[in-house]
Amino acid sequence: MNNFIISTDTSCDMPEEFWSSHEDILRCILPFSVKGVEYTDNDDLSYKDYYNFLAEGNLAKTSQINQYETGLIFDKILSEGNDIIHIGLSGGVSSSHDNFRPTVQALLEKYPDRKIEIIDSASGSGGLGILVNECYKSRQDGKNFEKTTQYIHSIVQNICSMFIVEDLNHLRNGGRISRLEASIGTLLGIRPILKINELGEIFVAGKARGFKKASMFMYNTVVDELNQKVCDYLVITHGDAEEKALDLGKKLEDSTGVKVLYSPLDKVIGAHTGNGTLAVFYAANSRKQEH
């Protein structure tokens, strides 16, 4: 009997129908604030209103998982005889992963017969979504806690993330590029194509002039790297850029036959990438070492 609960955080993106049919997956809250008001539920502010707010040049702030509240939830799960596999936002872009470990250690000391596995996705958004979905499928296939954690750890480095942004100032504010790079890039219409390395850190994989050429760079990269034997679907997320997401997805479906899932970009990551972001998450042989 597989008595383990799957847990993630609200930076995990999958289509709405996925969440409605997988209600037993726990989603720990990553809070964010807009105009000084903190939100702890994504449903409290529509995606449209949120990304319109960012498009107007405003900034949103993000926070880490509330360790106390999440600890109480985990405590209840463990007390009921369940183990926990938690797959979270990359430790390369958030310290929530490491900061939560003392709470986990305390819970394991309280419940020595139970198990908690904290898996660093080295990703976020749709990349995190793929890992959570694969974890769910593994449990559905009857695999136990140990085999499932081993499987998820084995594919973390296969899941690639790539994205482009509309407004470079959000990357500047997040420290991803300098003020000068943002100013020159905006003036010349240069779009950096960003990827996440094996440590879960963001790096610039390429540059293109204009969103269309940047999107084509993404398309060519996915076609070149895609490995459907590892995962036969990919996830495209967007910051209120649905038409661009659908266009990229259709091209990839037509050329590779891969199944494409779509989701709005979660608000926590969107706070750092801004309105108009386009991102694709897919399986490859490995994350390349060109950075």
C-alpha positions as CSV (number, residue, x, y, z in Angstrom):
1,M,0.0,0.0,0.0
2,N,1.4,3.4,-1.0
3,N,0.8,5.6,2.0
4,F,2.6,8.7,0.8
5,I,1.3,12.2,0.0
6,I,2.7,14.2,-2.8
7,S,3.5,17.9,-2.0
8,T,4.7,20.8,-4.0
9,D,4.4,24.6,-3.8
10,T,2.4,27.2,-5.7
11,S,5.2,27.9,-8.1
12,C,4.2,24.6,-9.7
13,D,2.3,25.1,-13.0
14,M,0.0,22.7,-14.7
15,P,-3.3,23.1,-16.6
16,E,-6.3,23.8,-14.4
17,E,-7.9,20.5,-15.3
18,F,-4.8,18.8,-13.9
19,W,-5.4,20.3,-10.4
20,S,-9.1,19.7,-10.5
21,S,-8.4,16.0,-11.1
22,H,-5.5,15.7,-8.7
23,E,-6.9,17.4,-5.6
24,D,-4.9,15.1,-3.2
25,I,-1.7,16.8,-4.2
26,L,-0.7,19.3,-1.5
27,R,0.3,22.8,-2.7
28,C,2.2,24.8,-0.1
29,I,1.7,28.5,-0.3
30,L,4.4,30.8,-1.6
31,P,2.9,34.2,-0.7
32,F,3.3,37.3,-2.8
33,S,2.3,40.9,-2.3
34,V,0.8,43.6,-4.6
35,K,0.6,47.2,-3.5
36,G,1.4,46.2,0.0
37,V,-1.4,43.6,0.2
38,E,-0.2,40.0,0.8
39,Y,-1.9,37.2,-1.1
40,T,-1.7,33.6,0.2
41,D,-4.1,32.1,-2.4
42,N,-3.7,32.4,-6.2
43,D,-7.4,32.5,-6.6
44,D,-7.7,35.8,-4.6
45,L,-6.3,37.8,-7.6
46,S,-7.0,36.9,-11.2
47,Y,-4.1,36.2,-13.6
48,K,-5.4,38.9,-15.9
49,D,-5.5,41.6,-13.2
50,Y,-2.1,40.5,-11.9
51,Y,-0.3,40.6,-15.2
52,N,-2.0,43.9,-16.1
53,F,-0.6,45.3,-12.9
54,L,2.9,44.2,-13.9
55,A,2.5,45.5,-17.4
56,E,1.9,48.9,-16.0
57,G,5.4,48.9,-14.6
58,N,4.5,47.9,-11.1
59,L,6.4,45.4,-9.0
60,A,5.2,42.5,-6.9
61,K,7.1,41.0,-4.0
62,T,7.4,37.4,-3.1
63,S,8.0,35.5,0.2
64,Q,9.1,32.0,1.2
65,I,6.9,29.2,2.4
66,N,5.5,29.8,5.9
67,Q,7.5,27.1,7.8
68,Y,5.2,27.1,10.8
69,E,1.9,26.6,8.9
70,T,3.4,24.1,6.5
71,G,4.9,22.3,9.4
72,L,1.5,21.9,11.0
73,I,0.1,20.5,7.7
74,F,3.0,18.0,7.4
75,D,2.6,17.1,11.1
76,K,-1.1,16.1,10.5
77,I,-0.2,14.0,7.5
78,L,2.5,12.2,9.4
79,S,0.3,11.6,12.4
80,E,-2.2,9.9,10.1
81,G,0.4,7.3,9.1
82,N,1.4,8.8,5.8
83,D,4.9,9.6,4.4
84,I,5.6,12.7,2.2
85,I,7.4,13.4,-1.0
86,H,7.8,17.2,-1.4
87,I,9.0,18.6,-4.7
88,G,9.7,22.3,-4.6
89,L,10.9,25.4,-6.4
90,S,14.6,25.3,-7.4
91,G,17.0,26.0,-4.6
92,G,19.0,27.9,-7.1
93,V,16.4,30.7,-7.2
94,S,14.8,30.4,-3.8
95,S,16.0,29.6,-0.3
96,S,12.7,28.1,0.7
97,H,14.1,24.6,0.0
98,D,17.0,24.8,2.4
99,N,15.2,26.9,5.0
100,F,12.5,24.3,5.4
101,R,14.9,21.5,6.2
102,P,15.1,22.2,10.0
103,T,11.3,21.9,10.2
104,V,11.4,18.6,8.3
105,Q,14.2,17.3,10.6
106,A,12.2,18.1,13.7
107,L,9.1,16.3,12.3
108,L,11.2,13.2,11.5
109,E,12.5,13.2,15.1
110,K,8.9,13.4,16.3
111,Y,7.7,10.6,13.9
112,P,10.8,8.3,13.6
113,D,8.8,5.7,11.8
114,R,7.7,8.1,9.0
115,K,9.6,9.4,6.0
116,I,9.8,12.8,4.3
117,E,11.8,13.3,1.0
118,I,12.5,16.9,0.0
119,I,13.4,17.0,-3.7
120,D,14.9,20.1,-5.2
121,S,13.3,20.4,-8.7
122,A,16.2,22.6,-9.9
123,S,13.3,24.1,-11.8
124,G,10.0,25.8,-11.3
125,S,6.7,26.5,-13.1
126,G,6.1,23.8,-15.8
127,G,9.3,22.0,-15.0
128,L,8.2,21.5,-11.5
129,G,4.8,20.5,-12.9
130,I,6.3,17.7,-15.0
131,L,8.1,16.3,-11.9
132,V,5.0,16.4,-9.8
133,N,3.0,14.7,-12.5
134,E,5.6,12.0,-13.0
135,C,5.6,11.5,-9.2
136,Y,1.8,11.1,-9.3
137,K,2.0,8.7,-12.2
138,S,4.6,6.6,-10.4
139,R,2.3,6.3,-7.3
140,Q,-0.6,5.4,-9.6
141,D,1.5,2.6,-11.1
142,G,1.9,1.1,-7.7
143,K,5.5,2.1,-7.0
144,N,6.3,2.7,-3.3
145,F,7.9,5.6,-1.6
146,E,11.5,4.5,-2.2
147,K,11.1,3.6,-5.9
148,T,9.2,6.8,-6.6
149,T,11.8,9.1,-5.0
150,Q,14.5,7.3,-6.8
151,Y,12.7,7.8,-10.1
152,I,12.1,11.5,-9.6
153,H,15.7,12.1,-8.5
154,S,16.8,10.3,-11.7
155,I,14.9,12.5,-14.1
156,V,15.5,16.0,-12.5
157,Q,18.4,16.7,-14.7
158,N,16.5,15.6,-17.8
159,I,13.8,18.4,-17.4
160,C,14.9,21.6,-19.1
161,S,13.5,25.1,-18.7
162,M,13.7,27.9,-21.2
163,F,12.0,31.3,-21.2
164,I,12.0,34.8,-22.7
165,V,10.5,38.0,-21.2
166,E,8.8,41.0,-22.7
167,D,10.1,43.6,-20.1
168,L,13.8,43.3,-19.2
169,N,13.3,45.6,-16.2
170,H,11.9,42.7,-14.2
171,L,15.1,40.7,-14.8
172,R,17.1,43.8,-13.8
173,N,15.1,44.2,-10.6
174,G,15.7,40.6,-9.8
175,G,19.4,40.9,-10.4
176,R,19.5,38.6,-13.4
177,I,20.9,41.4,-15.7
178,S,22.4,44.8,-15.1
179,R,20.7,48.1,-15.4
180,L,22.9,48.9,-18.5
181,E,22.0,45.5,-20.1
182,A,18.3,46.2,-19.5
183,S,18.5,49.7,-21.0
184,I,20.5,48.6,-24.1
185,G,18.4,45.5,-24.6
186,T,15.1,47.5,-24.4
187,L,16.5,50.1,-26.8
188,L,17.6,47.6,-29.4
189,G,14.8,45.1,-28.8
190,I,17.2,42.4,-27.7
191,R,15.6,39.5,-25.9
192,P,17.8,37.2,-23.8
193,I,16.8,33.5,-23.9
194,L,17.2,32.2,-20.4
195,K,17.7,28.6,-19.2
196,I,18.2,26.9,-15.9
197,N,21.4,24.9,-15.3
198,E,22.0,21.7,-13.4
199,L,22.2,23.7,-10.1
200,G,18.9,25.3,-10.7
201,E,20.4,28.7,-11.5
202,I,19.3,30.9,-14.3
203,F,21.7,31.8,-17.1
204,V,21.6,33.4,-20.5
205,A,21.6,30.7,-23.2
206,G,21.3,33.1,-26.2
207,K,20.1,36.5,-27.4
208,A,17.8,37.5,-30.3
209,R,16.5,40.8,-31.6
210,G,12.8,40.8,-31.2
211,F,10.3,38.4,-29.5
212,K,9.6,36.5,-32.8
213,K,13.3,35.6,-33.3
214,A,13.7,34.7,-29.6
215,S,10.6,32.4,-29.9
216,M,12.2,30.7,-32.9
217,F,15.4,30.2,-31.0
218,M,13.3,28.4,-28.3
219,Y,11.5,26.3,-31.0
220,N,14.8,25.2,-32.6
221,T,16.3,24.4,-29.2
222,V,13.4,22.2,-28.1
223,V,13.3,20.4,-31.5
224,D,17.0,19.7,-31.2
225,E,17.0,18.6,-27.6
226,L,13.6,17.0,-27.0
227,N,13.6,13.4,-25.7
228,Q,10.1,11.9,-25.7
229,K,11.4,8.6,-24.3
230,V,11.9,10.4,-20.9
231,C,8.7,12.3,-21.1
232,D,6.2,12.3,-24.0
233,Y,4.7,15.8,-23.3
234,L,6.0,19.3,-22.5
235,V,4.5,22.3,-20.7
236,I,4.3,25.9,-22.0
237,T,3.5,28.6,-19.5
238,H,3.0,32.3,-20.1
239,G,2.5,35.6,-18.4
240,D,-0.8,36.7,-20.1
241,A,0.7,35.8,-23.6
242,E,-1.7,33.0,-24.5
243,E,-1.6,33.6,-28.3
244,K,2.2,33.4,-28.3
245,A,2.1,30.2,-26.2
246,L,-0.4,28.6,-28.5
247,D,1.6,29.5,-31.6
248,L,4.8,28.0,-30.2
249,G,2.9,24.9,-29.0
250,K,1.3,24.3,-32.3
251,K,4.6,24.5,-34.1
252,L,6.2,22.0,-31.7
253,E,3.2,19.6,-32.0
254,D,3.3,19.7,-35.8
255,S,7.0,19.1,-36.1
256,T,7.6,16.6,-33.3
257,G,4.2,15.1,-32.4
258,V,4.8,15.9,-28.7
259,K,1.7,16.6,-26.6
260,V,1.7,20.2,-25.3
261,L,0.1,21.3,-22.0
262,Y,-0.6,25.0,-21.3
263,S,-0.8,27.0,-18.2
264,P,-0.6,30.6,-17.0
265,L,2.7,31.4,-15.4
266,D,2.3,31.3,-11.6
267,K,2.4,34.7,-9.9
268,V,5.5,34.1,-7.8
269,I,7.7,33.4,-10.8
270,G,5.8,36.0,-12.8
271,A,6.8,38.6,-10.2
272,H,10.4,38.2,-11.4
273,T,9.8,37.8,-15.1
274,G,6.9,40.1,-15.7
275,N,4.0,40.4,-18.2
276,G,4.4,38.7,-21.6
277,T,6.8,36.0,-20.4
278,L,6.8,32.8,-22.5
279,A,8.4,29.6,-21.1
280,V,8.7,26.0,-22.3
281,F,9.6,23.0,-20.2
282,Y,10.6,19.7,-21.7
283,A,12.6,16.5,-21.3
284,A,16.1,16.2,-22.9
285,N,19.0,13.8,-22.6
286,S,20.5,16.2,-20.0
287,R,20.9,19.8,-19.2
288,K,23.7,21.0,-21.5
289,Q,26.8,22.5,-19.9
290,E,27.3,25.4,-22.3
291,H,26.9,28.1,-19.7
